[in-house]
Structures are given as structure tokens and as C-alpha cells.
């Protein structure tokens, strides 16, 4: 997996999503051009919602790998 989304150059302005850390409940900010981010409170690694970008991003297969790509494309 990439640390940053290689398709982010195709997106002009990243969007932000606020998630709750499943470990400690802290709010985690994750931008649409990030694949993962660590919780600032406990260090838990949260991942972006890959399924949505897999549907349209030309780099998706490189990001998630062939097996995950095929699974997500079927869903």
C-alpha cells in the first residue's frame, strides 16, 4: 500500500472526514487523499474508506492489490 494516495493529484481539493477512533473514541481527521492516519491520542491506525475510490481511481489496483481490488469491485 502507498502511504499517500497516488490518485490525489487527480483531485483538486481534498475533502475531510471525521471518524471516531475505535480504540479510544478520539476524533480522527482523515483527508480524501490519505490512505491511513494514526490517532493522535492512542496511535491506532485508521484507514480511509477504500471502497469508494476503488470504484473510480486509476491507481486503485496498485493501492490495494489485485485480490482486494477484485473483491471490492464485485461489491
PyMOL CGO cylinders between C-alpha atoms (Angstrom):
from pymol import cmd
from pymol.cgo import CYLINDER

trace = [
    CYLINDER, 0.00, 0.00, 0.00, 1.04, 3.57, -0.59, 0.3, 1, 1, 1, 1, 1, 1,
    CYLINDER, 1.04, 3.57, -0.59, 1.40, 5.96, 2.33, 0.3, 1, 1, 1, 1, 1, 1,
    CYLINDER, 1.40, 5.96, 2.33, -0.34, 8.73, 0.35, 0.3, 1, 1, 1, 1, 1, 1,
    CYLINDER, -0.34, 8.73, 0.35, -2.95, 8.25, -2.34, 0.3, 1, 1, 1, 1, 1, 1,
    CYLINDER, -2.95, 8.25, -2.34, -1.28, 8.42, -5.78, 0.3, 1, 1, 1, 1, 1, 1,
    CYLINDER, -1.28, 8.42, -5.78, -4.63, 9.42, -7.29, 0.3, 1, 1, 1, 1, 1, 1,
    CYLINDER, -4.63, 9.42, -7.29, -4.77, 12.55, -5.16, 0.3, 1, 1, 1, 1, 1, 1,
    CYLINDER, -4.77, 12.55, -5.16, -3.12, 14.57, -7.91, 0.3, 1, 1, 1, 1, 1, 1,
    CYLINDER, -3.12, 14.57, -7.91, -6.33, 13.96, -9.89, 0.3, 1, 1, 1, 1, 1, 1,
    CYLINDER, -6.33, 13.96, -9.89, -8.41, 15.53, -7.11, 0.3, 1, 1, 1, 1, 1, 1,
    CYLINDER, -8.41, 15.53, -7.11, -8.19, 19.31, -6.80, 0.3, 1, 1, 1, 1, 1, 1,
    CYLINDER, -8.19, 19.31, -6.80, -9.36, 19.89, -3.25, 0.3, 1, 1, 1, 1, 1, 1,
    CYLINDER, -9.36, 19.89, -3.25, -9.21, 17.03, -0.75, 0.3, 1, 1, 1, 1, 1, 1,
    CYLINDER, -9.21, 17.03, -0.75, -12.22, 16.52, 1.48, 0.3, 1, 1, 1, 1, 1, 1,
    CYLINDER, -12.22, 16.52, 1.48, -12.03, 15.74, 5.17, 0.3, 1, 1, 1, 1, 1, 1,
    CYLINDER, -12.03, 15.74, 5.17, -13.86, 13.03, 7.09, 0.3, 1, 1, 1, 1, 1, 1,
    CYLINDER, -13.86, 13.03, 7.09, -14.09, 12.89, 10.86, 0.3, 1, 1, 1, 1, 1, 1,
    CYLINDER, -14.09, 12.89, 10.86, -14.08, 9.38, 12.31, 0.3, 1, 1, 1, 1, 1, 1,
    CYLINDER, -14.08, 9.38, 12.31, -14.06, 8.12, 15.88, 0.3, 1, 1, 1, 1, 1, 1,
    CYLINDER, -14.06, 8.12, 15.88, -11.08, 6.03, 16.87, 0.3, 1, 1, 1, 1, 1, 1,
    CYLINDER, -11.08, 6.03, 16.87, -12.36, 2.50, 17.62, 0.3, 1, 1, 1, 1, 1, 1,
    CYLINDER, -12.36, 2.50, 17.62, -9.73, 2.14, 20.34, 0.3, 1, 1, 1, 1, 1, 1,
    CYLINDER, -9.73, 2.14, 20.34, -10.09, 5.33, 22.40, 0.3, 1, 1, 1, 1, 1, 1,
    CYLINDER, -10.09, 5.33, 22.40, -13.02, 7.29, 20.91, 0.3, 1, 1, 1, 1, 1, 1,
    CYLINDER, -13.02, 7.29, 20.91, -10.89, 10.32, 19.95, 0.3, 1, 1, 1, 1, 1, 1,
    CYLINDER, -10.89, 10.32, 19.95, -11.88, 12.15, 16.76, 0.3, 1, 1, 1, 1, 1, 1,
    CYLINDER, -11.88, 12.15, 16.76, -9.62, 11.34, 13.81, 0.3, 1, 1, 1, 1, 1, 1,
    CYLINDER, -9.62, 11.34, 13.81, -9.43, 13.64, 10.78, 0.3, 1, 1, 1, 1, 1, 1,
    CYLINDER, -9.43, 13.64, 10.78, -8.68, 11.82, 7.54, 0.3, 1, 1, 1, 1, 1, 1,
    CYLINDER, -8.68, 11.82, 7.54, -8.41, 13.57, 4.19, 0.3, 1, 1, 1, 1, 1, 1,
    CYLINDER, -8.41, 13.57, 4.19, -9.59, 12.02, 0.93, 0.3, 1, 1, 1, 1, 1, 1,
    CYLINDER, -9.59, 12.02, 0.93, -6.01, 11.92, -0.35, 0.3, 1, 1, 1, 1, 1, 1,
    CYLINDER, -6.01, 11.92, -0.35, -4.75, 9.91, 2.65, 0.3, 1, 1, 1, 1, 1, 1,
    CYLINDER, -4.75, 9.91, 2.65, -4.80, 6.12, 2.81, 0.3, 1, 1, 1, 1, 1, 1,
    CYLINDER, -4.80, 6.12, 2.81, -4.34, 5.96, 6.58, 0.3, 1, 1, 1, 1, 1, 1,
    CYLINDER, -4.34, 5.96, 6.58, -3.78, 8.15, 9.60, 0.3, 1, 1, 1, 1, 1, 1,
    CYLINDER, -3.78, 8.15, 9.60, -2.70, 7.47, 13.17, 0.3, 1, 1, 1, 1, 1, 1,
    CYLINDER, -2.70, 7.47, 13.17, -4.90, 8.56, 16.07, 0.3, 1, 1, 1, 1, 1, 1,
    CYLINDER, -4.90, 8.56, 16.07, -3.18, 11.46, 17.83, 0.3, 1, 1, 1, 1, 1, 1,
    CYLINDER, -3.18, 11.46, 17.83, -4.34, 10.13, 21.19, 0.3, 1, 1, 1, 1, 1, 1,
    CYLINDER, -4.34, 10.13, 21.19, -3.50, 6.41, 21.13, 0.3, 1, 1, 1, 1, 1, 1,
    CYLINDER, -3.50, 6.41, 21.13, -1.68, 5.81, 17.84, 0.3, 1, 1, 1, 1, 1, 1,
    CYLINDER, -1.68, 5.81, 17.84, -4.30, 3.43, 16.39, 0.3, 1, 1, 1, 1, 1, 1,
    CYLINDER, -4.30, 3.43, 16.39, -4.09, 3.35, 12.57, 0.3, 1, 1, 1, 1, 1, 1,
    CYLINDER, -4.09, 3.35, 12.57, -7.36, 4.27, 10.87, 0.3, 1, 1, 1, 1, 1, 1,
    CYLINDER, -7.36, 4.27, 10.87, -7.85, 3.68, 7.16, 0.3, 1, 1, 1, 1, 1, 1,
    CYLINDER, -7.85, 3.68, 7.16, -9.81, 5.68, 4.63, 0.3, 1, 1, 1, 1, 1, 1,
    CYLINDER, -9.81, 5.68, 4.63, -12.90, 4.21, 3.01, 0.3, 1, 1, 1, 1, 1, 1,
    CYLINDER, -12.90, 4.21, 3.01, -11.13, 2.47, 0.15, 0.3, 1, 1, 1, 1, 1, 1,
    CYLINDER, -11.13, 2.47, 0.15, -14.22, 1.01, -1.44, 0.3, 1, 1, 1, 1, 1, 1,
    CYLINDER, -14.22, 1.01, -1.44, -15.40, 4.35, -2.80, 0.3, 1, 1, 1, 1, 1, 1,
    CYLINDER, -15.40, 4.35, -2.80, -12.13, 5.24, -4.54, 0.3, 1, 1, 1, 1, 1, 1,
    CYLINDER, -12.13, 5.24, -4.54, -11.65, 1.70, -5.83, 0.3, 1, 1, 1, 1, 1, 1,
    CYLINDER, -11.65, 1.70, -5.83, -14.69, 2.28, -7.99, 0.3, 1, 1, 1, 1, 1, 1,
    CYLINDER, -14.69, 2.28, -7.99, -13.13, 5.19, -9.90, 0.3, 1, 1, 1, 1, 1, 1,
    CYLINDER, -13.13, 5.19, -9.90, -9.41, 5.67, -9.21, 0.3, 1, 1, 1, 1, 1, 1,
    CYLINDER, -9.41, 5.67, -9.21, -6.96, 4.53, -11.88, 0.3, 1, 1, 1, 1, 1, 1,
    CYLINDER, -6.96, 4.53, -11.88, -4.41, 3.73, -9.15, 0.3, 1, 1, 1, 1, 1, 1,
    CYLINDER, -4.41, 3.73, -9.15, -6.75, 1.55, -7.07, 0.3, 1, 1, 1, 1, 1, 1,
    CYLINDER, -6.75, 1.55, -7.07, -5.28, -1.78, -8.11, 0.3, 1, 1, 1, 1, 1, 1,
    CYLINDER, -5.28, -1.78, -8.11, -1.80, -0.54, -7.18, 0.3, 1, 1, 1, 1, 1, 1,
    CYLINDER, -1.80, -0.54, -7.18, -3.02, 0.73, -3.80, 0.3, 1, 1, 1, 1, 1, 1,
    CYLINDER, -3.02, 0.73, -3.80, -4.98, -2.24, -2.57, 0.3, 1, 1, 1, 1, 1, 1,
    CYLINDER, -4.98, -2.24, -2.57, -3.58, -5.10, -4.65, 0.3, 1, 1, 1, 1, 1, 1,
    CYLINDER, -3.58, -5.10, -4.65, -5.25, -7.41, -7.15, 0.3, 1, 1, 1, 1, 1, 1,
    CYLINDER, -5.25, -7.41, -7.15, -7.13, -9.61, -4.67, 0.3, 1, 1, 1, 1, 1, 1,
    CYLINDER, -7.13, -9.61, -4.67, -8.70, -6.78, -2.65, 0.3, 1, 1, 1, 1, 1, 1,
    CYLINDER, -8.70, -6.78, -2.65, -9.36, -4.80, -5.84, 0.3, 1, 1, 1, 1, 1, 1,
    CYLINDER, -9.36, -4.80, -5.84, -11.35, -7.67, -7.38, 0.3, 1, 1, 1, 1, 1, 1,
    CYLINDER, -11.35, -7.67, -7.38, -13.29, -8.23, -4.15, 0.3, 1, 1, 1, 1, 1, 1,
    CYLINDER, -13.29, -8.23, -4.15, -14.24, -4.57, -3.80, 0.3, 1, 1, 1, 1, 1, 1,
    CYLINDER, -14.24, -4.57, -3.80, -15.17, -4.18, -7.47, 0.3, 1, 1, 1, 1, 1, 1,
    CYLINDER, -15.17, -4.18, -7.47, -17.67, -7.05, -7.08, 0.3, 1, 1, 1, 1, 1, 1,
    CYLINDER, -17.67, -7.05, -7.08, -19.35, -5.38, -4.10, 0.3, 1, 1, 1, 1, 1, 1,
]
cmd.load_cgo(trace, "trace")
